[in-house]
Amino acid sequence: MHWYYDSPMGWGGFVMMTLFMLVFFGGLIALGVALLRRTGDQGGGAALRILEERLARGDIDTDEFDRVRKTLRSR
């Protein structure tokens, strides 16, 4: 990395540029993770679909459906 020695930025500029890139890409990764978690299965979406299928098949009655749905939404 000797080519930065004669640069007007000097080593301080190189260090600051590296730190900025780390912070920038770290922020992008954190934003991506937050968006993936937000669009994930919230409120028991898959469990609710299974519960609705069980109700449609007649495996459970509406009272049990309401009770379990209330439990899933409270989590």
C-alpha positions as CSV (number, residue, x, y, z in Angstrom):
1,M,0.0,0.0,0.0
2,H,2.9,2.3,-0.6
3,W,1.0,4.2,-3.3
4,Y,-0.9,6.1,-0.5
5,Y,2.2,7.5,1.0
6,D,2.6,10.3,-1.5
7,S,-1.2,10.9,-1.8
8,P,-2.5,14.3,-0.5
9,M,-4.9,12.2,1.7
10,G,-2.1,10.4,3.4
11,W,-2.7,7.4,5.7
12,G,-5.3,9.2,7.7
13,G,-7.5,9.5,4.6
14,F,-7.0,5.8,3.8
15,V,-8.0,4.8,7.3
16,M,-11.1,7.1,7.3
17,M,-12.1,5.8,3.9
18,T,-11.8,2.2,5.1
19,L,-13.8,2.9,8.3
20,F,-16.5,4.7,6.3
21,M,-16.8,1.7,3.9
22,L,-17.1,-0.7,6.8
23,V,-19.8,1.4,8.4
24,F,-21.6,1.9,5.1
25,F,-21.7,-1.8,4.2
26,G,-22.5,-2.8,7.8
27,G,-25.5,-0.5,7.7
28,L,-26.6,-2.0,4.4
29,I,-26.4,-5.5,5.9
30,A,-28.2,-4.5,9.0
31,L,-31.0,-2.9,6.9
32,G,-31.3,-6.1,4.8
33,V,-31.5,-8.2,7.9
34,A,-34.2,-5.9,9.4
35,L,-36.2,-6.0,6.2
36,L,-36.0,-9.8,6.0
37,R,-37.1,-10.2,9.6
38,R,-40.0,-7.7,9.1
39,T,-41.3,-9.6,6.0
40,G,-40.9,-12.9,7.7
41,D,-43.6,-15.0,9.3
42,Q,-45.1,-12.6,11.8
43,G,-48.1,-13.3,14.0
44,G,-48.0,-17.0,13.3
45,G,-49.0,-16.7,9.6
46,A,-48.1,-20.3,8.8
47,A,-49.7,-21.6,11.9
48,L,-52.9,-19.7,11.2
49,R,-53.1,-21.1,7.7
50,I,-52.8,-24.6,9.1
51,L,-55.5,-23.8,11.7
52,E,-57.8,-22.5,8.9
53,E,-57.2,-25.7,6.9
54,R,-58.1,-27.8,9.9
55,L,-61.3,-25.9,10.4
56,A,-62.1,-26.3,6.7
57,R,-61.6,-30.1,6.9
58,G,-63.7,-30.3,10.0
59,D,-60.9,-31.4,12.3
60,I,-61.8,-28.7,14.8
61,D,-64.9,-26.7,15.6
62,T,-65.2,-22.9,15.6
63,D,-64.8,-22.6,19.3
64,E,-61.5,-24.3,19.3
65,F,-60.5,-22.3,16.2
66,D,-61.2,-19.0,18.0
67,R,-59.4,-20.1,21.1
68,V,-56.2,-21.2,19.3
69,R,-56.3,-18.2,17.0
70,K,-56.5,-15.9,20.0
71,T,-53.5,-17.7,21.5
72,L,-51.5,-17.4,18.3
73,R,-52.1,-13.7,18.0
74,S,-51.2,-13.0,21.6
75,R,-47.6,-14.2,21.0
